[in-house]
Amino acid sequence: MVLEYLAFAVWCFGVALAGGLVGLVLGNLRLPVVLLLAASPASGAGTNLAISAVSAATASIAHVRAGRINWRLFAWMAPPSIVGAVLGSPVGDLGHTFRRLNGTHMSGLPALVVAALADIYPELNRVIQAHTTGEGKALLQRLHKMTTAEAIIRMAKKDMGDMLDRPLEEILDLEHPLRRRFVEEIGRINQRLAEEA
């Protein structure tokens, strides 16, 4: 286990060095390794963001000292970036985020995510096809053509539970094959790493 952490530390150093040189955080290069070592996908995502924040802050100090910050551009871009990060950070638990936003002014955000994920994950699409009403299926199709702002406006206060044949909580708590396979695979990796330590 010590060797894995040492290799991870070397990898983090290289990613941070490259990021500092070109002005990128490059957390996407680090994330797969963090997910292998983390206890869960949510803790892996959070850990990766924390590492990225520290390396970005450190590199930013050097750029501030060298006078390479366009403060006017920063003032325009930082507020929406902060709002986006705050809205996106709880998504480590998609079910929790869906429950929190469903029926609110922001109902369009989780609906857009569900529509996109259904295209990528056949298992999720099968659940949607099996439990969504005709109105719900039509809405998910329309969401593919909506901008984010349009989805937020059109779906404000809409309860997705009204478009299901079962209670929303029951659907969100279903044990999906993809989720089960992912959890089993992470468990095998963690077991192997524990045995090697």
KANOR-V436580 format. One line per field, one symbol per residue. ss: DSSP state (H for helix, E for strand, C for the rest). phi: phi as a letter, one per 20 degrees, with the letter a starting at -180 (. if undefined). A space follows every 50 residues. Layout:
ss: ???
phi: ???
//
This chain:
ss: CHHHHHHHHHHHHHHHHHHHHHCCCCHHHHHHHHHHHCCCHHHHHHHHHH HHHHHHHHHHHHHHHCCCCCHHHHHHHHHHHHHHHHHHHHHHCHHHHHHH HCCCCCHHHHHHHHHHHHHHCHHHHHHHHHHECHHHHHHHHHHCCCCHHH HHHHHCCCCHHHHECCCHHHHHCCCCHHHHHHHHHHHHHHHHHHHHC
phi: .fffffffffffgffffffffdncemfffeggffffeefbgfffffffff ffffffffffgfffgemddefffgffefgffffffffefffgcffffgff efndfdgffffffffffffedgffffffffcefgffffffffgfdeffff ffffdgmeefffdcecgggfffefeegffffffffffffffffffff
//
